[in-house]
Amino acid sequence: MSIMSILSPLVEIVTAPAKANPAYLDPGSGSFILQLLLAALVGSAFIIKSYWKKITDFFRKLFSRADQRKEE
């Protein structure tokens, strides 16, 4: 068996045009997408709230070092 005889069917499968598949969004899909967006927003707000002290301390240290370098 040559490499071409093995790769030829694989190339044909990968490059074959896909059959038309008309898609639609039913009403349940829209509400599911909205729930995902709201969950992502609330989740990211919770993460930021949980780590707020660490975030502010990091930026305070970062900018205080920059200010100390400028003064010297």
Biopython code that builds the backbone (N, CA, C, O; Angstrom):
import numpy as np
from Bio.PDB.StructureBuilder import StructureBuilder

atoms = [
    (1, "MET", "N", (0.842, -1.193, 0.000)),
    (1, "MET", "CA", (0.000, 0.000, 0.000)),
    (1, "MET", "C", (0.876, 1.241, 0.000)),
    (1, "MET", "O", (1.812, 1.368, 0.789)),
    (2, "SER", "N", (0.554, 2.130, -0.884)),
    (2, "SER", "CA", (1.323, 3.367, -0.924)),
    (2, "SER", "C", (0.636, 4.421, -0.047)),
    (2, "SER", "O", (-0.524, 4.284, 0.341)),
    (3, "ILE", "N", (1.381, 5.447, 0.240)),
    (3, "ILE", "CA", (0.837, 6.529, 1.063)),
    (3, "ILE", "C", (-0.308, 7.223, 0.349)),
    (3, "ILE", "O", (-1.276, 7.639, 0.986)),
    (4, "MET", "N", (-0.210, 7.351, -0.963)),
    (4, "MET", "CA", (-1.269, 8.009, -1.725)),
    (4, "MET", "C", (-2.579, 7.236, -1.647)),
    (4, "MET", "O", (-3.651, 7.840, -1.598)),
    (5, "SER", "N", (-2.509, 5.924, -1.634)),
    (5, "SER", "CA", (-3.748, 5.146, -1.565)),
    (5, "SER", "C", (-4.413, 5.283, -0.198)),
    (5, "SER", "O", (-5.620, 5.080, -0.068)),
    (6, "ILE", "N", (-3.636, 5.624, 0.807)),
    (6, "ILE", "CA", (-4.196, 5.834, 2.142)),
    (6, "ILE", "C", (-4.708, 7.263, 2.291)),
    (6, "ILE", "O", (-5.795, 7.482, 2.826)),
    (7, "LEU", "N", (-3.925, 8.238, 1.819)),
    (7, "LEU", "CA", (-4.287, 9.635, 1.993)),
    (7, "LEU", "C", (-5.379, 10.103, 1.046)),
    (7, "LEU", "O", (-6.130, 11.016, 1.389)),
    (8, "SER", "N", (-5.489, 9.514, -0.115)),
    (8, "SER", "CA", (-6.461, 9.960, -1.105)),
    (8, "SER", "C", (-7.897, 9.940, -0.575)),
    (8, "SER", "O", (-8.587, 10.951, -0.710)),
    (9, "PRO", "N", (-8.386, 8.847, 0.019)),
    (9, "PRO", "CA", (-9.757, 8.882, 0.553)),
    (9, "PRO", "C", (-9.927, 9.883, 1.694)),
    (9, "PRO", "O", (-10.987, 10.496, 1.826)),
    (10, "LEU", "N", (-8.897, 10.051, 2.514)),
    (10, "LEU", "CA", (-8.998, 11.014, 3.608)),
    (10, "LEU", "C", (-9.114, 12.437, 3.090)),
    (10, "LEU", "O", (-9.895, 13.230, 3.616)),
    (11, "VAL", "N", (-8.340, 12.764, 2.059)),
    (11, "VAL", "CA", (-8.402, 14.106, 1.474)),
    (11, "VAL", "C", (-9.777, 14.339, 0.857)),
    (11, "VAL", "O", (-10.335, 15.429, 0.985)),
    (12, "GLU", "N", (-10.323, 13.337, 0.195)),
    (12, "GLU", "CA", (-11.647, 13.482, -0.410)),
    (12, "GLU", "C", (-12.724, 13.702, 0.655)),
    (12, "GLU", "O", (-13.638, 14.500, 0.450)),
    (13, "ILE", "N", (-12.630, 13.021, 1.759)),
    (13, "ILE", "CA", (-13.621, 13.186, 2.825)),
    (13, "ILE", "C", (-13.537, 14.572, 3.439)),
    (13, "ILE", "O", (-14.559, 15.208, 3.697)),
    (14, "VAL", "N", (-12.319, 15.037, 3.672)),
    (14, "VAL", "CA", (-12.141, 16.335, 4.319)),
    (14, "VAL", "C", (-12.550, 17.471, 3.400)),
    (14, "VAL", "O", (-13.137, 18.452, 3.856)),
    (15, "THR", "N", (-12.249, 17.357, 2.109)),
    (15, "THR", "CA", (-12.512, 18.468, 1.187)),
    (15, "THR", "C", (-13.853, 18.368, 0.489)),
    (15, "THR", "O", (-14.190, 19.251, -0.299)),
    (16, "ALA", "N", (-14.624, 17.340, 0.743)),
    (16, "ALA", "CA", (-15.930, 17.190, 0.102)),
    (16, "ALA", "C", (-16.860, 18.298, 0.574)),
    (16, "ALA", "O", (-16.881, 18.634, 1.758)),
    (17, "PRO", "N", (-17.628, 18.866, -0.347)),
    (17, "PRO", "CA", (-18.553, 19.927, 0.073)),
    (17, "PRO", "C", (-19.644, 19.375, 0.983)),
    (17, "PRO", "O", (-20.155, 18.276, 0.773)),
    (18, "ALA", "N", (-19.979, 20.143, 1.974)),
    (18, "ALA", "CA", (-21.008, 19.713, 2.918)),
    (18, "ALA", "C", (-22.387, 19.876, 2.300)),
    (18, "ALA", "O", (-22.628, 20.793, 1.516)),
    (19, "LYS", "N", (-23.276, 18.983, 2.662)),
    (19, "LYS", "CA", (-24.651, 19.071, 2.190)),
    (19, "LYS", "C", (-25.317, 20.271, 2.882)),
    (19, "LYS", "O", (-25.085, 20.528, 4.064)),
    (20, "ALA", "N", (-26.123, 20.977, 2.144)),
    (20, "ALA", "CA", (-26.805, 22.144, 2.705)),
    (20, "ALA", "C", (-27.635, 21.722, 3.909)),
    (20, "ALA", "O", (-28.400, 20.760, 3.844)),
    (21, "ASN", "N", (-27.475, 22.448, 5.001)),
    (21, "ASN", "CA", (-28.187, 22.140, 6.225)),
    (21, "ASN", "C", (-28.828, 23.423, 6.728)),
    (21, "ASN", "O", (-28.206, 24.167, 7.487)),
    (22, "PRO", "N", (-30.050, 23.693, 6.322)),
    (22, "PRO", "CA", (-30.673, 24.934, 6.783)),
    (22, "PRO", "C", (-30.905, 24.890, 8.296)),
    (22, "PRO", "O", (-31.531, 23.967, 8.818)),
    (23, "ALA", "N", (-30.398, 25.883, 8.966)),
    (23, "ALA", "CA", (-30.529, 25.934, 10.423)),
    (23, "ALA", "C", (-31.460, 27.084, 10.801)),
    (23, "ALA", "O", (-31.612, 28.047, 10.050)),
    (24, "TYR", "N", (-32.057, 26.973, 11.934)),
    (24, "TYR", "CA", (-32.940, 28.016, 12.431)),
    (24, "TYR", "C", (-32.821, 28.086, 13.946)),
    (24, "TYR", "O", (-32.338, 27.155, 14.592)),
    (25, "LEU", "N", (-33.258, 29.173, 14.483)),
    (25, "LEU", "CA", (-33.292, 29.348, 15.932)),
    (25, "LEU", "C", (-34.747, 29.337, 16.382)),
    (25, "LEU", "O", (-35.531, 30.195, 15.976)),
    (26, "ASP", "N", (-35.097, 28.400, 17.192)),
    (26, "ASP", "CA", (-36.441, 28.393, 17.740)),
    (26, "ASP", "C", (-36.476, 29.312, 18.962)),
    (26, "ASP", "O", (-35.417, 29.729, 19.432)),
    (27, "PRO", "N", (-37.641, 29.637, 19.485)),
    (27, "PRO", "CA", (-37.721, 30.561, 20.620)),
    (27, "PRO", "C", (-36.916, 30.105, 21.841)),
    (27, "PRO", "O", (-36.387, 30.938, 22.576)),
    (28, "GLY", "N", (-36.822, 28.819, 22.057)),
    (28, "GLY", "CA", (-36.053, 28.313, 23.189)),
    (28, "GLY", "C", (-34.566, 28.599, 23.051)),
    (28, "GLY", "O", (-33.877, 28.784, 24.054)),
    (29, "SER", "N", (-34.060, 28.637, 21.817)),
    (29, "SER", "CA", (-32.638, 28.915, 21.592)),
    (29, "SER", "C", (-32.285, 30.339, 22.001)),
    (29, "SER", "O", (-31.231, 30.582, 22.590)),
    (30, "GLY", "N", (-33.158, 31.264, 21.692)),
    (30, "GLY", "CA", (-32.900, 32.665, 22.045)),
    (30, "GLY", "C", (-32.839, 32.856, 23.548)),
    (30, "GLY", "O", (-31.966, 33.565, 24.048)),
    (31, "SER", "N", (-33.745, 32.238, 24.268)),
    (31, "SER", "CA", (-33.726, 32.387, 25.722)),
    (31, "SER", "C", (-32.521, 31.669, 26.325)),
    (31, "SER", "O", (-31.981, 32.112, 27.339)),
    (32, "PHE", "N", (-32.095, 30.560, 25.707)),
    (32, "PHE", "CA", (-30.909, 29.849, 26.195)),
    (32, "PHE", "C", (-29.660, 30.702, 25.999)),
    (32, "PHE", "O", (-28.806, 30.764, 26.884)),
    (33, "ILE", "N", (-29.548, 31.357, 24.852)),
    (33, "ILE", "CA", (-28.403, 32.236, 24.601)),
    (33, "ILE", "C", (-28.408, 33.395, 25.591)),
    (33, "ILE", "O", (-27.355, 33.776, 26.101)),
    (34, "LEU", "N", (-29.571, 33.953, 25.865)),
    (34, "LEU", "CA", (-29.678, 35.034, 26.840)),
    (34, "LEU", "C", (-29.261, 34.550, 28.232)),
    (34, "LEU", "O", (-28.569, 35.269, 28.954)),
    (35, "GLN", "N", (-29.669, 33.357, 28.609)),
    (35, "GLN", "CA", (-29.271, 32.803, 29.907)),
    (35, "GLN", "C", (-27.763, 32.600, 29.985)),
    (35, "GLN", "O", (-27.158, 32.847, 31.029)),
    (36, "LEU", "N", (-27.150, 32.152, 28.891)),
    (36, "LEU", "CA", (-25.694, 31.977, 28.874)),
    (36, "LEU", "C", (-24.978, 33.310, 29.059)),
    (36, "LEU", "O", (-24.014, 33.402, 29.819)),
    (37, "LEU", "N", (-25.446, 34.334, 28.369)),
    (37, "LEU", "CA", (-24.818, 35.651, 28.493)),
    (37, "LEU", "C", (-24.972, 36.211, 29.906)),
    (37, "LEU", "O", (-24.026, 36.766, 30.465)),
    (38, "LEU", "N", (-26.157, 36.064, 30.474)),
    (38, "LEU", "CA", (-26.370, 36.557, 31.833)),
    (38, "LEU", "C", (-25.540, 35.773, 32.851)),
    (38, "LEU", "O", (-25.000, 36.354, 33.792)),
    (39, "ALA", "N", (-25.439, 34.465, 32.665)),
    (39, "ALA", "CA", (-24.637, 33.648, 33.576)),
    (39, "ALA", "C", (-23.157, 34.031, 33.481)),
    (39, "ALA", "O", (-22.460, 34.074, 34.496)),
    (40, "ALA", "N", (-22.680, 34.308, 32.273)),
    (40, "ALA", "CA", (-21.290, 34.731, 32.104)),
    (40, "ALA", "C", (-21.054, 36.075, 32.777)),
    (40, "ALA", "O", (-20.012, 36.281, 33.399)),
    (41, "LEU", "N", (-22.005, 36.986, 32.661)),
    (41, "LEU", "CA", (-21.882, 38.304, 33.288)),
    (41, "LEU", "C", (-21.872, 38.193, 34.810)),
    (41, "LEU", "O", (-21.023, 38.794, 35.468)),
    (42, "VAL", "N", (-22.801, 37.438, 35.368)),
    (42, "VAL", "CA", (-22.869, 37.280, 36.819)),
    (42, "VAL", "C", (-21.644, 36.522, 37.335)),
    (42, "VAL", "O", (-21.103, 36.863, 38.386)),
    (43, "GLY", "N", (-21.210, 35.505, 36.606)),
    (43, "GLY", "CA", (-20.032, 34.753, 37.008)),
    (43, "GLY", "C", (-18.774, 35.592, 37.011)),
    (43, "GLY", "O", (-17.967, 35.508, 37.937)),
    (44, "SER", "N", (-18.599, 36.410, 35.967)),
    (44, "SER", "CA", (-17.413, 37.266, 35.929)),
    (44, "SER", "C", (-17.479, 38.335, 37.026)),
    (44, "SER", "O", (-16.449, 38.686, 37.601)),
    (45, "ALA", "N", (-18.661, 38.851, 37.319)),
    (45, "ALA", "CA", (-18.788, 39.817, 38.412)),
    (45, "ALA", "C", (-18.439, 39.166, 39.751)),
    (45, "ALA", "O", (-17.803, 39.795, 40.596)),
    (46, "PHE", "N", (-18.846, 37.926, 39.950)),
    (46, "PHE", "CA", (-18.529, 37.214, 41.183)),
    (46, "PHE", "C", (-17.027, 36.990, 41.316)),
    (46, "PHE", "O", (-16.465, 37.173, 42.396)),
    (47, "ILE", "N", (-16.374, 36.597, 40.226)),
    (47, "ILE", "CA", (-14.924, 36.376, 40.257)),
    (47, "ILE", "C", (-14.196, 37.678, 40.575)),
    (47, "ILE", "O", (-13.276, 37.694, 41.394)),
    (48, "ILE", "N", (-14.601, 38.758, 39.936)),
    (48, "ILE", "CA", (-13.954, 40.052, 40.204)),
    (48, "ILE", "C", (-14.171, 40.458, 41.647)),
    (48, "ILE", "O", (-13.244, 40.934, 42.303)),
    (49, "LYS", "N", (-15.399, 40.274, 42.156)),
    (49, "LYS", "CA", (-15.672, 40.623, 43.549)),
    (49, "LYS", "C", (-14.831, 39.783, 44.502)),
    (49, "LYS", "O", (-14.336, 40.289, 45.509)),
    (50, "SER", "N", (-14.669, 38.507, 44.186)),
    (50, "SER", "CA", (-13.906, 37.608, 45.050)),
    (50, "SER", "C", (-12.434, 37.992, 45.121)),
    (50, "SER", "O", (-11.808, 37.872, 46.174)),
    (51, "TYR", "N", (-11.885, 38.451, 44.010)),
    (51, "TYR", "CA", (-10.458, 38.768, 43.956)),
    (51, "TYR", "C", (-10.177, 40.267, 43.949)),
    (51, "TYR", "O", (-9.060, 40.671, 43.628)),
    (52, "TRP", "N", (-11.157, 41.106, 44.295)),
    (52, "TRP", "CA", (-11.012, 42.553, 44.216)),
    (52, "TRP", "C", (-9.842, 43.062, 45.063)),
    (52, "TRP", "O", (-9.087, 43.923, 44.612)),
    (53, "LYS", "N", (-9.687, 42.555, 46.256)),
    (53, "LYS", "CA", (-8.596, 42.986, 47.141)),
    (53, "LYS", "C", (-7.244, 42.669, 46.509)),
    (53, "LYS", "O", (-6.342, 43.506, 46.534)),
    (54, "LYS", "N", (-7.091, 41.476, 45.944)),
    (54, "LYS", "CA", (-5.828, 41.101, 45.315)),
    (54, "LYS", "C", (-5.556, 41.948, 44.078)),
    (54, "LYS", "O", (-4.414, 42.327, 43.818)),
    (55, "ILE", "N", (-6.605, 42.244, 43.317)),
    (55, "ILE", "CA", (-6.441, 43.055, 42.107)),
    (55, "ILE", "C", (-5.993, 44.463, 42.464)),
    (55, "ILE", "O", (-5.061, 44.991, 41.858)),
    (56, "THR", "N", (-6.651, 45.075, 43.446)),
    (56, "THR", "CA", (-6.279, 46.441, 43.828)),
    (56, "THR", "C", (-4.895, 46.491, 44.455)),
    (56, "THR", "O", (-4.140, 47.427, 44.194)),
    (57, "ASP", "N", (-4.544, 45.505, 45.276)),
    (57, "ASP", "CA", (-3.194, 45.465, 45.847)),
    (57, "ASP", "C", (-2.133, 45.338, 44.763)),
    (57, "ASP", "O", (-1.080, 45.969, 44.852)),
    (58, "PHE", "N", (-2.400, 44.526, 43.738)),
    (58, "PHE", "CA", (-1.447, 44.356, 42.648)),
    (58, "PHE", "C", (-1.193, 45.680, 41.940)),
    (58, "PHE", "O", (-0.042, 46.039, 41.692)),
    (59, "PHE", "N", (-2.264, 46.411, 41.610)),
    (59, "PHE", "CA", (-2.080, 47.674, 40.902)),
    (59, "PHE", "C", (-1.467, 48.752, 41.791)),
    (59, "PHE", "O", (-0.715, 49.599, 41.308)),
    (60, "ARG", "N", (-1.778, 48.729, 43.079)),
    (60, "ARG", "CA", (-1.141, 49.685, 43.987)),
    (60, "ARG", "C", (0.360, 49.454, 44.053)),
    (60, "ARG", "O", (1.142, 50.404, 44.000)),
    (61, "LYS", "N", (0.765, 48.189, 44.168)),
    (61, "LYS", "CA", (2.191, 47.876, 44.194)),
    (61, "LYS", "C", (2.849, 48.231, 42.873)),
    (61, "LYS", "O", (3.967, 48.747, 42.853)),
    (62, "LEU", "N", (2.174, 47.963, 41.781)),
    (62, "LEU", "CA", (2.714, 48.230, 40.453)),
    (62, "LEU", "C", (2.949, 49.718, 40.257)),
    (62, "LEU", "O", (4.016, 50.124, 39.796)),
    (63, "PHE", "N", (1.962, 50.531, 40.605)),
    (63, "PHE", "CA", (2.100, 51.967, 40.395)),
    (63, "PHE", "C", (2.958, 52.629, 41.455)),
    (63, "PHE", "O", (3.583, 53.652, 41.176)),
    (64, "SER", "N", (3.010, 52.083, 42.660)),
    (64, "SER", "CA", (3.878, 52.672, 43.680)),
    (64, "SER", "C", (5.342, 52.436, 43.314)),
    (64, "SER", "O", (6.183, 53.295, 43.578)),
    (65, "ARG", "N", (5.659, 51.309, 42.720)),
    (65, "ARG", "CA", (7.024, 51.054, 42.266)),
    (65, "ARG", "C", (7.394, 52.001, 41.138)),
    (65, "ARG", "O", (8.515, 52.507, 41.091)),
    (66, "ALA", "N", (6.455, 52.243, 40.229)),
    (66, "ALA", "CA", (6.724, 53.167, 39.127)),
    (66, "ALA", "C", (6.945, 54.581, 39.662)),
    (66, "ALA", "O", (7.809, 55.299, 39.159)),
    (67, "ASP", "N", (6.175, 54.991, 40.675)),
    (67, "ASP", "CA", (6.348, 56.318, 41.259)),
    (67, "ASP", "C", (7.685, 56.419, 41.985)),
    (67, "ASP", "O", (8.339, 57.461, 41.930)),
    (68, "GLN", "N", (8.098, 55.356, 42.661)),
    (68, "GLN", "CA", (9.379, 55.372, 43.379)),
    (68, "GLN", "C", (10.525, 55.478, 42.393)),
    (68, "GLN", "O", (11.505, 56.165, 42.679)),
    (69, "ARG", "N", (10.442, 54.836, 41.266)),
    (69, "ARG", "CA", (11.508, 54.919, 40.253)),
    (69, "ARG", "C", (11.619, 56.325, 39.681)),
    (69, "ARG", "O", (12.723, 56.805, 39.425)),
    (70, "LYS", "N", (10.489, 56.985, 39.479)),
    (70, "LYS", "CA", (10.504, 58.334, 38.926)),
    (70, "LYS", "C", (11.143, 59.322, 39.901)),
    (70, "LYS", "O", (11.834, 60.249, 39.480)),
    (71, "GLU", "N", (10.915, 59.126, 41.209)),
    (71, "GLU", "CA", (11.432, 60.048, 42.203)),
    (71, "GLU", "C", (12.943, 59.908, 42.360)),
    (71, "GLU", "O", (13.624, 60.867, 42.723)),
    (72, "GLU", "N", (13.460, 58.731, 42.090)),
    (72, "GLU", "CA", (14.910, 58.505, 42.284)),
    (72, "GLU", "C", (15.699, 58.989, 41.151)),
    (72, "GLU", "O", (16.924, 58.875, 41.158)),
]
sb = StructureBuilder()
sb.init_structure("model")
sb.init_model(0)
sb.init_chain("A")
sb.init_seg("    ")
for serial, (resi, resn, name, xyz) in enumerate(atoms, 1):
    if name == "N":
        sb.init_residue(resn, " ", resi, " ")
    sb.init_atom(name, np.array(xyz, "f"), 0.0, 1.0, " ", f" {name:<3s}", serial, name[0])
structure = sb.get_structure()
